[in-house]
Amino acid sequence: MKFARVWGGLILAAMLTADLTAQTEPTPPAPPQDAPAQGKHETTELGKWMDHMNSAFRNLRRQVALTEQNAASRELVAEMITGAEKARALQPEKLAEIPEADREKFLSGYHEQMDKLLTALRQLDAALAAGDNPAAEGLVRELRGVQRDGHKVYKVDRD
């Protein structure tokens, strides 16, 4: 009997505490579905492909040194190649900020940068296919530089 009272008291206390917590912490309203959240920008199609490539690249950097992960690494590289090919066909958002007279040169430079990325990705795939993981690691470092260089010039600053 005493055992039942103790357990009953503990259960009642837990229920009351949970109820008080629910009453004191209101949930914030969800942002409207048709507008981007405050402080965030709407992602373009190019941005979505770039995000997809960045996600694959993060995973690749973690596993490129592991020979037993070469098949999975090649799949990530294939995703990045597809993303880069799709992104190359699109125009960077920053193009709208460029004076009309310089747009063709800007777009040509963007295509050259994307071609450099695609060349490095294909070399990386070949190194992984050959099982040359040290070379693949070097190419991943090179890809990081290509990414940084391209973003400095062609990505819109969101600060």
Backbone as a printed PyTorch tensor [residue, N CA C, xyz], in Angstrom:
tensor([[[  0.8240,  -1.1900,   0.0000],
         [  0.0000,   0.0000,   0.0000],
         [  0.8680,   1.2540,   0.0000]],

        [[  1.8900,   1.2690,   0.8810],
         [  2.7790,   2.4150,   0.9480],
         [  3.5250,   2.5820,  -0.3880]],

        [[  3.8860,   1.4540,  -0.9840],
         [  4.5700,   1.4390,  -2.2660],
         [  3.7100,   2.1040,  -3.3440]],

        [[  2.4190,   1.7990,  -3.3730],
         [  1.4950,   2.3610,  -4.3510],
         [  1.3510,   3.8660,  -4.1630]],

        [[  1.3330,   4.3480,  -2.9100],
         [  1.2060,   5.7830,  -2.6520],
         [  2.4400,   6.5400,  -3.1580]],

        [[  3.6190,   5.9700,  -2.9410],
         [  4.8490,   6.6250,  -3.3740],
         [  4.8700,   6.7300,  -4.8960]],

        [[  4.5570,   5.6260,  -5.5620],
         [  4.5430,   5.6380,  -7.0180],
         [  3.4610,   6.5610,  -7.5440]],

        [[  2.3120,   6.5390,  -6.9150],
         [  1.2200,   7.4330,  -7.3350],
         [  1.6170,   8.8850,  -7.1920]],

        [[  2.3050,   9.2180,  -6.0980],
         [  2.7720,  10.5850,  -5.8920],
         [  3.8030,  10.9980,  -6.9210]],

        [[  4.7190,  10.0860,  -7.2470],
         [  5.7420,  10.3820,  -8.2530],
         [  5.1170,  10.6030,  -9.6300]],

        [[  4.1540,   9.7900,  -9.9720],
         [  3.4810,   9.9190, -11.2640],
         [  2.7150,  11.2370, -11.3370]],

        [[  1.9930,  11.5710, -10.2430],
         [  1.2430,  12.8220, -10.2000],
         [  2.1860,  14.0170, -10.3090]],

        [[  3.3180,  13.9910,  -9.6170],
         [  4.2920,  15.0820,  -9.6810],
         [  4.8450,  15.2230, -11.0950]],

        [[  5.1330,  14.1200, -11.7540],
         [  5.6500,  14.1650, -13.1160],
         [  4.6200,  14.7620, -14.0640]],

        [[  3.3620,  14.3970, -13.8880],
         [  2.3050,  14.9200, -14.7530],
         [  2.1330,  16.4120, -14.5520]],

        [[  2.1520,  16.8700, -13.3170],
         [  1.9930,  18.2930, -13.0300],
         [  3.1750,  19.0990, -13.5650]],

        [[  4.3790,  18.5780, -13.4300],
         [  5.5660,  19.2670, -13.9300],
         [  5.5040,  19.3830, -15.4440]],

        [[  5.1220,  18.3170, -16.1200],
         [  5.0270,  18.3360, -17.5760],
         [  3.9710,  19.3300, -18.0140]],

        [[  2.8630,  19.4110, -17.2890],
         [  1.7880,  20.3310, -17.6310],
         [  2.2450,  21.7720, -17.4400]],

        [[  2.9810,  22.0650, -16.3740],
         [  3.4640,  23.4250, -16.1260],
         [  4.4780,  23.8390, -17.1840]],

        [[  5.3570,  22.9190, -17.5890],
         [  6.3470,  23.2210, -18.6130],
         [  5.6560,  23.5570, -19.9220]],

        [[  4.6230,  22.8180, -20.2660],
         [  3.9030,  23.0570, -21.5040],
         [  3.2200,  24.4210, -21.4730]],

        [[  2.7530,  24.8640, -20.2870],
         [  2.0580,  26.1340, -20.1830],
         [  3.0270,  27.3090, -20.1820]],

        [[  4.2420,  27.1500, -19.6750],
         [  5.1690,  28.2700, -19.5530],
         [  6.0440,  28.4620, -20.7820]],

        [[  6.1280,  27.4960, -21.6860],
         [  6.9730,  27.6190, -22.8670],
         [  6.1110,  27.5600, -24.1300]],

        [[  5.5760,  28.7040, -24.5470],
         [  4.7580,  28.6940, -25.7520],
         [  5.6190,  28.4290, -26.9890]],

        [[  5.0530,  27.7780, -27.9380],
         [  5.7990,  27.4990, -29.1620],
         [  5.7620,  28.7420, -30.0450]],

        [[  6.8890,  29.0880, -30.6560],
         [  6.9080,  30.2640, -31.5230],
         [  6.1050,  29.9920, -32.7900]],

        [[  5.5160,  31.0150, -33.3650],
         [  4.7480,  30.8020, -34.5940],
         [  5.6740,  30.4130, -35.7410]],

        [[  5.1980,  29.5700, -36.6140],
         [  5.9860,  29.1230, -37.7630],
         [  5.9780,  30.2260, -38.8140]],

        [[  7.1070,  30.3990, -39.5250],
         [  7.1170,  31.4160, -40.5760],
         [  6.1830,  31.0070, -41.6990]],

        [[  5.6400,  31.9620, -42.4300],
         [  4.7440,  31.6260, -43.5370],
         [  5.4610,  30.7690, -44.5770]],

        [[  4.7480,  29.8750, -45.1900],
         [  5.3300,  28.9400, -46.1490],
         [  5.7660,  29.6170, -47.4450]],

        [[  5.0920,  30.6920, -47.8410],
         [  5.3970,  31.3070, -49.1250],
         [  6.5180,  32.3450, -49.0510]],

        [[  6.9700,  32.6950, -47.8670],
         [  8.0360,  33.6810, -47.7220],
         [  9.2360,  33.0380, -47.0350]],

        [[ 10.4660,  33.4300, -47.4340],
         [ 11.6380,  32.8820, -46.7490],
         [ 11.6910,  33.3970, -45.3190]],

        [[ 12.2960,  32.6300, -44.4390],
         [ 12.4130,  33.0140, -43.0380],
         [ 13.2180,  34.3040, -42.9350]],

        [[ 12.9690,  35.0650, -41.8790],
         [ 13.6380,  36.3360, -41.6960],
         [ 15.1470,  36.1280, -41.6280]],

        [[ 15.9050,  36.9460, -42.3670],
         [ 17.3460,  36.8180, -42.3640],
         [ 17.8640,  35.7870, -43.3600]],

        [[ 16.9960,  35.0790, -44.0080],
         [ 17.3990,  34.0670, -44.9820],
         [ 17.0150,  34.5470, -46.3720]],

        [[ 17.6900,  34.0040, -47.3790],
         [ 17.3790,  34.3490, -48.7520],
         [ 16.7480,  33.1520, -49.4420]],

        [[ 16.0640,  33.4430, -50.5030],
         [ 15.4520,  32.3650, -51.2760],
         [ 16.5400,  31.6920, -52.1060]],

        [[ 16.5850,  30.3780, -52.0870],
         [ 17.6150,  29.6330, -52.8000],
         [ 17.2220,  29.4960, -54.2670]],

        [[ 18.1630,  29.8220, -55.1330],
         [ 17.9440,  29.6930, -56.5660],
         [ 18.2090,  28.2440, -56.9800]],

        [[ 17.8990,  27.9340, -58.2200],
         [ 18.1770,  26.5810, -58.7180],
         [ 19.6850,  26.3120, -58.6850]],

        [[ 20.4740,  27.3260, -59.0580],
         [ 21.9270,  27.1900, -58.9940],
         [ 22.3720,  26.9530, -57.5510]],

        [[ 21.7740,  27.6790, -56.6220],
         [ 22.1100,  27.5120, -55.2080],
         [ 21.8070,  26.1080, -54.7100]],

        [[ 20.7060,  25.5440, -55.1790],
         [ 20.3480,  24.1790, -54.7740],
         [ 21.3720,  23.1690, -55.2830]],

        [[ 21.8260,  23.3370, -56.5450],
         [ 22.8410,  22.4310, -57.0870],
         [ 24.1660,  22.6050, -56.3500]],

        [[ 24.4960,  23.8460, -56.0350],
         [ 25.7390,  24.1080, -55.3000],
         [ 25.6710,  23.5160, -53.8910]],

        [[ 24.5260,  23.6390, -53.2340],
         [ 24.3570,  23.0410, -51.8950],
         [ 24.4950,  21.5230, -51.9600]],

        [[ 23.9200,  20.9260, -53.0040],
         [ 24.0080,  19.4700, -53.1850],
         [ 25.4720,  19.0480, -53.3710]],

        [[ 26.1980,  19.8080, -54.1910],
         [ 27.6190,  19.4930, -54.4000],
         [ 28.4140,  19.6910, -53.1100]],

        [[ 28.0930,  20.7370, -52.3680],
         [ 28.8130,  21.0150, -51.1220],
         [ 28.6040,  19.8950, -50.1070]],

        [[ 27.3840,  19.3830, -50.0300],
         [ 27.0900,  18.2790, -49.1160],
         [ 27.8940,  17.0340, -49.5040]],

        [[ 27.9140,  16.7200, -50.7850],
         [ 28.6890,  15.5660, -51.2630],
         [ 30.1800,  15.7940, -51.0110]],

        [[ 30.6490,  17.0200, -51.1940],
         [ 32.0620,  17.3310, -51.0090],
         [ 32.4660,  17.1860, -49.5430]],

        [[ 31.6030,  17.6250, -48.6270],
         [ 31.8940,  17.4560, -47.2010],
         [ 32.0710,  15.9830, -46.8510]],

        [[ 31.1590,  15.1470, -47.3400],
         [ 31.2590,  13.7050, -47.0850],
         [ 32.5160,  13.1230, -47.7260]],

        [[ 32.8220,  13.5700, -48.9200],
         [ 33.9950,  13.0770, -49.6370],
         [ 35.2810,  13.4130, -48.8870]],

        [[ 35.3840,  14.6290, -48.3750],
         [ 36.5960,  15.0330, -47.6460],
         [ 36.8510,  14.1410, -46.4390]],

        [[ 35.7880,  13.6660, -45.8120],
         [ 35.9310,  12.8060, -44.6300],
         [ 36.4470,  11.4110, -44.9780]],

        [[ 36.1680,  10.9360, -46.1930],
         [ 36.4510,   9.5300, -46.4870],
         [ 37.4290,   9.3010, -47.6260]],

        [[ 37.9250,  10.3390, -48.2620],
         [ 38.7550,  10.1480, -49.4520],
         [ 40.0350,   9.3710, -49.1700]],

        [[ 40.5550,   9.4280, -47.9750],
         [ 41.8010,   8.7230, -47.6460],
         [ 41.5910,   7.2250, -47.4490]],

        [[ 40.3610,   6.8050, -47.2610],
         [ 40.0690,   5.4040, -46.9510],
         [ 39.8540,   4.6000, -48.2310]],

        [[ 40.7850,   3.7170, -48.5230],
         [ 40.7130,   2.9050, -49.7370],
         [ 39.4400,   2.0730, -49.7970]],

        [[ 39.0110,   1.5680, -48.6420],
         [ 37.8010,   0.7320, -48.6330],
         [ 36.5320,   1.5260, -48.9380]],

        [[ 36.6430,   2.8490, -48.9430],
         [ 35.4870,   3.7070, -49.2500],
         [ 35.5220,   4.2430, -50.6850]],

        [[ 36.4240,   3.7300, -51.5190],
         [ 36.5780,   4.2770, -52.8730],
         [ 35.3000,   4.1950, -53.7040]],

        [[ 34.5520,   3.1130, -53.5890],
         [ 33.3080,   3.0010, -54.3620],
         [ 32.3200,   4.0850, -53.9340]],

        [[ 32.1750,   4.2720, -52.6350],
         [ 31.2710,   5.3120, -52.1270],
         [ 31.7930,   6.6980, -52.4920]],

        [[ 33.1070,   6.8670, -52.4580],
         [ 33.6990,   8.1590, -52.8190],
         [ 33.4460,   8.4720, -54.2890]],

        [[ 33.5440,   7.4540, -55.1350],
         [ 33.2750,   7.6640, -56.5730],
         [ 31.8210,   8.0360, -56.8100]],

        [[ 30.9120,   7.4890, -56.0180],
         [ 29.4970,   7.8710, -56.1330],
         [ 29.3110,   9.3460, -55.7740]],

        [[ 30.0060,   9.7910, -54.7350],
         [ 29.9320,  11.2010, -54.3480],
         [ 30.5130,  12.0960, -55.4410]],

        [[ 31.6220,  11.6630, -56.0400],
         [ 32.2210,  12.4310, -57.1330],
         [ 31.2570,  12.4840, -58.3190]],

        [[ 30.5820,  11.3830, -58.6120],
         [ 29.6050,  11.3670, -59.7110],
         [ 28.4700,  12.3570, -59.4350]],

        [[ 28.0110,  12.4290, -58.1810],
         [ 26.9850,  13.4140, -57.8170],
         [ 27.4980,  14.8290, -58.0310]],

        [[ 28.7590,  15.0490, -57.6630],
         [ 29.3400,  16.3780, -57.8270],
         [ 29.5070,  16.7400, -59.3020]],

        [[ 29.8740,  15.7820, -60.1230],
         [ 30.0070,  16.0350, -61.5620],
         [ 28.6520,  16.4000, -62.1510]],

        [[ 27.6170,  15.6570, -61.7790],
         [ 26.2680,  15.9700, -62.2620],
         [ 25.8580,  17.3720, -61.8200]],

        [[ 26.0990,  17.6830, -60.5580],
         [ 25.7560,  19.0090, -60.0480],
         [ 26.5230,  20.1130, -60.7550]],

        [[ 27.8030,  19.8840, -61.0140],
         [ 28.6210,  20.8880, -61.6910],
         [ 28.1640,  21.0960, -63.1370]],

        [[ 27.7930,  20.0140, -63.8020],
         [ 27.2900,  20.1430, -65.1750],
         [ 25.9730,  20.9260, -65.2030]],

        [[ 25.0930,  20.6350, -64.2600],
         [ 23.8210,  21.3750, -64.1720],
         [ 24.0820,  22.8380, -63.8260]],

        [[ 24.9920,  23.0830, -62.8770],
         [ 25.2930,  24.4470, -62.4410],
         [ 25.9560,  25.2530, -63.5580]],

        [[ 26.7650,  24.5980, -64.3700],
         [ 27.4260,  25.2950, -65.4700],
         [ 26.4080,  25.8440, -66.4580]],

        [[ 25.3120,  25.1420, -66.6450],
         [ 24.2840,  25.5630, -67.5930],
         [ 23.4480,  26.7340, -67.0680]],

        [[ 23.5600,  27.0410, -65.7830],
         [ 22.7780,  28.1120, -65.1790],
         [ 23.6230,  29.3810, -65.0710]],

        [[ 22.9670,  30.4840, -64.7540],
         [ 23.6740,  31.7480, -64.5970],
         [ 23.7590,  32.1110, -63.1290]],

        [[ 24.9370,  32.5750, -62.6910],
         [ 25.0600,  32.9730, -61.2920],
         [ 24.1800,  34.1930, -60.9990]],

        [[ 23.6590,  34.2440, -59.8000],
         [ 22.7900,  35.3380, -59.3760],
         [ 23.5210,  36.6780, -59.4400]],

        [[ 24.8180,  36.6510, -59.2240],
         [ 25.6150,  37.8740, -59.2180],
         [ 25.6650,  38.5450, -60.5890]],

        [[ 25.3100,  37.8230, -61.6300],
         [ 25.3070,  38.3810, -62.9840],
         [ 24.4390,  39.6290, -63.0650]],

        [[ 23.3630,  39.6720, -62.2900],
         [ 22.4640,  40.8260, -62.2980],
         [ 23.1440,  42.0910, -61.7630]],

        [[ 24.1940,  41.9270, -60.9460],
         [ 24.9160,  43.0660, -60.3730],
         [ 25.9970,  43.6030, -61.3090]],

        [[ 26.3120,  42.8760, -62.3590],
         [ 27.3820,  43.2320, -63.2810],
         [ 26.8300,  44.1760, -64.3550]],

        [[ 27.5850,  45.2380, -64.6880],
         [ 27.1400,  46.1310, -65.7640],
         [ 26.9450,  45.3590, -67.0730]],

        [[ 25.9780,  45.7700, -67.8480],
         [ 25.6090,  45.0760, -69.0890],
         [ 26.8160,  44.8360, -69.9960]],

        [[ 27.7160,  45.7870, -70.0840],
         [ 28.8770,  45.6660, -70.9690],
         [ 29.8390,  44.5600, -70.5270]],

        [[ 29.8480,  44.2300, -69.2430],
         [ 30.7880,  43.2380, -68.7190],
         [ 30.1740,  41.8580, -68.4880]],

        [[ 28.9080,  41.7130, -68.7550],
         [ 28.2230,  40.4510, -68.4420],
         [ 28.7450,  39.2650, -69.2340]],

        [[ 29.0190,  39.4690, -70.5140],
         [ 29.4940,  38.3620, -71.3460],
         [ 30.8460,  37.8580, -70.8340]],

        [[ 31.7320,  38.7790, -70.4800],
         [ 33.0400,  38.4040, -69.9390],
         [ 32.8800,  37.6870, -68.5980]],

        [[ 31.9880,  38.1940, -67.7570],
         [ 31.7270,  37.5870, -66.4530],
         [ 31.2140,  36.1620, -66.6190]],

        [[ 30.2500,  35.9740, -67.5170],
         [ 29.6670,  34.6510, -67.7530],
         [ 30.7010,  33.6970, -68.3490]],

        [[ 31.5540,  34.2120, -69.2190],
         [ 32.6210,  33.3940, -69.7910],
         [ 33.5880,  32.9300, -68.7010]],

        [[ 33.9160,  33.8220, -67.7820],
         [ 34.7840,  33.4620, -66.6640],
         [ 34.1340,  32.4210, -65.7640]],

        [[ 32.8320,  32.5460, -65.5580],
         [ 32.0940,  31.5600, -64.7570],
         [ 32.1650,  30.1840, -65.4210]],

        [[ 31.9620,  30.1480, -66.7310],
         [ 32.0250,  28.8680, -67.4490],
         [ 33.4300,  28.2690, -67.3770]],

        [[ 34.4520,  29.1100, -67.4840],
         [ 35.8360,  28.6150, -67.3680],
         [ 36.0840,  28.0320, -65.9750]],

        [[ 35.5790,  28.7060, -64.9450],
         [ 35.7540,  28.2220, -63.5710],
         [ 35.0280,  26.8890, -63.3780]],

        [[ 33.8310,  26.7660, -63.9290],
         [ 33.0840,  25.5060, -63.8220],
         [ 33.7910,  24.3940, -64.6100]],

        [[ 34.3970,  24.7440, -65.7530],
         [ 35.1600,  23.7520, -66.5240],
         [ 36.3740,  23.2730, -65.7280]],

        [[ 37.0260,  24.2010, -65.0170],
         [ 38.1660,  23.8400, -64.1710],
         [ 37.7050,  22.8720, -63.0730]],

        [[ 36.5360,  23.1520, -62.4990],
         [ 35.9740,  22.2700, -61.4710],
         [ 35.6830,  20.8820, -62.0430]],

        [[ 35.0540,  20.8440, -63.2060],
         [ 34.7250,  19.5550, -63.8320],
         [ 35.9870,  18.7610, -64.1700]],

        [[ 37.0220,  19.4240, -64.6540],
         [ 38.2820,  18.7410, -64.9640],
         [ 38.8780,  18.1250, -63.7040]],

        [[ 38.8970,  18.9000, -62.6120],
         [ 39.4480,  18.3900, -61.3480],
         [ 38.6050,  17.2270, -60.8160]],

        [[ 37.2920,  17.3030, -60.9600],
         [ 36.4270,  16.2110, -60.4950],
         [ 36.6750,  14.9350, -61.2920]],

        [[ 36.8570,  15.0660, -62.5970],
         [ 37.1220,  13.8780, -63.4270],
         [ 38.4840,  13.2720, -63.0960]],

        [[ 39.4650,  14.1170, -62.8000],
         [ 40.7750,  13.6110, -62.3740],
         [ 40.6550,  12.8820, -61.0440]],

        [[ 39.8520,  13.4260, -60.1500],
         [ 39.6260,  12.7940, -58.8550],
         [ 38.9670,  11.4340, -59.0310]],

        [[ 37.9910,  11.3430, -59.9080],
         [ 37.3230,  10.0700, -60.1690],
         [ 38.3210,   9.0490, -60.7140]],

        [[ 39.1850,   9.4840, -61.6210],
         [ 40.1910,   8.5840, -62.1930],
         [ 41.1700,   8.1030, -61.1120]],

        [[ 41.5730,   8.9890, -60.2170],
         [ 42.4910,   8.6040, -59.1380],
         [ 41.8310,   7.5850, -58.2090]],

        [[ 40.5750,   7.7980, -57.8850],
         [ 39.8610,   6.8450, -57.0250],
         [ 39.6680,   5.5040, -57.7250]],

        [[ 39.3720,   5.5420, -59.0220],
         [ 39.1960,   4.2990, -59.7860],
         [ 40.4980,   3.4980, -59.8140]],

        [[ 41.6360,   4.2140, -59.8450],
         [ 42.9380,   3.5450, -59.8710],
         [ 43.4130,   3.1560, -58.4690]],

        [[ 42.6760,   3.5460, -57.4430],
         [ 43.0570,   3.2320, -56.0700],
         [ 44.1940,   4.1010, -55.5520]],

        [[ 44.4210,   5.2490, -56.1900],
         [ 45.4990,   6.1570, -55.7990],
         [ 44.9470,   7.2070, -54.8190]],

        [[ 44.7550,   6.7800, -53.5820],
         [ 44.1400,   7.6650, -52.5840],
         [ 45.0110,   8.8610, -52.2020]],

        [[ 46.3510,   8.7310, -52.1330],
         [ 47.1510,   9.9340, -51.8550],
         [ 46.9570,  11.0190, -52.9190]],

        [[ 46.9000,  10.6160, -54.1950],
         [ 46.6430,  11.5880, -55.2680],
         [ 45.2360,  12.1620, -55.1320]],

        [[ 44.2750,  11.3240, -54.7580],
         [ 42.8990,  11.7720, -54.5740],
         [ 42.8170,  12.8150, -53.4570]],

        [[ 43.5770,  12.5940, -52.3790],
         [ 43.5900,  13.5750, -51.2850],
         [ 44.1260,  14.9190, -51.7650]],

        [[ 45.1650,  14.8890, -52.5850],
         [ 45.7170,  16.1220, -53.1400],
         [ 44.7140,  16.8310, -54.0310]],

        [[ 43.9850,  16.0600, -54.8160],
         [ 42.9690,  16.6420, -55.6980],
         [ 41.8160,  17.2400, -54.8950]],

        [[ 41.4860,  16.6370, -53.7650],
         [ 40.4340,  17.1990, -52.9130],
         [ 40.8810,  18.5550, -52.3700]],

        [[ 42.1610,  18.6640, -51.9800],
         [ 42.6900,  19.9630, -51.5270],
         [ 42.6330,  20.9840, -52.6670]],

        [[ 42.9670,  20.5340, -53.8730],
         [ 42.9120,  21.4100, -55.0440],
         [ 41.4640,  21.8520, -55.3070]],

        [[ 40.5380,  20.9300, -55.1670],
         [ 39.1170,  21.2670, -55.3680],
         [ 38.6490,  22.3230, -54.3800]],

        [[ 39.1430,  22.2340, -53.1680],
         [ 38.7670,  23.2300, -52.1460],
         [ 39.2200,  24.6170, -52.5940]],

        [[ 40.4150,  24.7000, -53.1810],
         [ 40.9100,  25.9700, -53.7010],
         [ 40.0840,  26.4730, -54.8720]],

        [[ 39.7120,  25.5730, -55.7680],
         [ 38.8710,  25.9350, -56.9080],
         [ 37.5280,  26.4750, -56.4000]],

        [[ 36.9780,  25.8100, -55.3870],
         [ 35.7080,  26.2390, -54.8030],
         [ 35.8350,  27.6470, -54.2220]],

        [[ 36.8650,  27.8780, -53.4290],
         [ 37.0580,  29.1970, -52.8050],
         [ 37.2440,  30.2870, -53.8570]],

        [[ 38.0730,  30.0120, -54.8580],
         [ 38.3220,  31.0040, -55.9050],
         [ 37.0320,  31.3550, -56.6480]],

        [[ 36.2590,  30.3420, -56.9750],
         [ 35.0070,  30.5790, -57.6890],
         [ 34.0070,  31.3520, -56.8500]],

        [[ 33.9110,  31.0170, -55.5800],
         [ 32.9480,  31.6940, -54.7190],
         [ 33.3200,  33.1560, -54.4950]],

        [[ 34.6270,  33.4570, -54.4380],
         [ 35.0630,  34.8510, -54.2480],
         [ 34.5380,  35.7410, -55.3690]],

        [[ 34.5410,  35.2310, -56.5780],
         [ 34.1960,  36.0320, -57.7390],
         [ 32.7250,  35.9290, -58.1130]],

        [[ 32.1370,  34.7370, -58.0380],
         [ 30.8370,  34.5130, -58.6600],
         [ 29.6680,  34.3440, -57.6840]],

        [[ 29.9420,  34.2840, -56.3980],
         [ 28.8650,  34.0980, -55.4280],
         [ 28.4540,  35.4490, -54.8350]],

        [[ 27.1470,  35.6450, -54.6750],
         [ 26.6160,  36.8760, -54.0980],
         [ 26.9310,  36.9160, -52.6140]],

        [[ 27.4540,  38.0520, -52.1400],
         [ 27.6960,  38.2370, -50.7090],
         [ 26.3680,  38.4510, -50.0040]],

        [[ 26.1090,  37.6860, -48.9670],
         [ 24.8330,  37.7780, -48.2380],
         [ 25.0260,  38.3860, -46.8480]],

        [[ 26.0770,  39.1670, -46.6500],
         [ 26.3510,  39.7300, -45.3130],
         [ 25.4370,  40.8190, -44.9340]]])
